[in-house]
Amino acid sequence: MTGIETRPPIPATLADRPVKGGIAQPWVNVELADGGADYRSTHHARYEAAWTNCLCQSCGNPTGDRAVLVCGPRQILTSRFDEPPVCPPCALYASRACPMVGGRTVTYPDRPKVSAGHRGAKCTDPSCNCDGWQVTDPENSADQGGQPALPWYACWIRPGDYQVTAHKILTRCSDKGCKHERVIVNGAILNVAPLKILLIAEPGAGRIWRKLSAAEAVEHATKALEAAQ
């Protein structure tokens, strides 16, 4: 891959985001003190805000009258999504900048998350809501380290086309160690069919960006899961 493919031009929607290694850092991910981001760890307070207010997980701005749900085969088949919305310009950027979404990676990383090491040392900024930086729901973590990568799709929707979902967890206080029940957002389910669906990429094949009918998307997703098993 050339530098142009892996370091695409940053769109205006991401002009205010920190840039590390030529890549704009997503708003929803854990931000590190060195200016980078842990792409495998989510800042849960921002994750909830993205779903409840239909904010773009990349730039943090409202998606506008169209949002994109970037997803895998299981989401295509169940209409239940865990990745928050993205605005269309940021969705296009992610398809070019992210090795996983762009199909340049054939397995999920099995190394420890960046935020678990020295780069993820506790933040000293009292205004950044560090509560969202912690692993909020470890029993329901979507970490798929070492498993085969799957195709990625983009579902175009309207902001009102989904219902936010949540579940209860038992969480421990960091200071006193006591446990409390808490309801946290864990994604959304579509109320209506997507306006359109694109196949973004397949593992090892790279970026495809091809429109699929609803029936084609279901068939493709089903075959992808069967092949992975």
Secondary structure, DSSP 8 states (H G I E B T S, - for coil): --HHHHS----GGGTTS-EETTEE--TTEEE-TTS-EEEEEE-HHHHHHHHHHTB-TTT-SB--S-EEEEE-HHHHHH-EE-S--B-HHHHHHHHHH-TTTTT--SB---S--GGGSGGG-----TTS-GGGGS-S-GGG----TTSB---EEEEEE-TTSEEEEEEEEEEE-TTT--EEEEEEEEEEEESS--SEEEEEEETTTEEEEEEE-HHHHHHHHHHHHHHH-
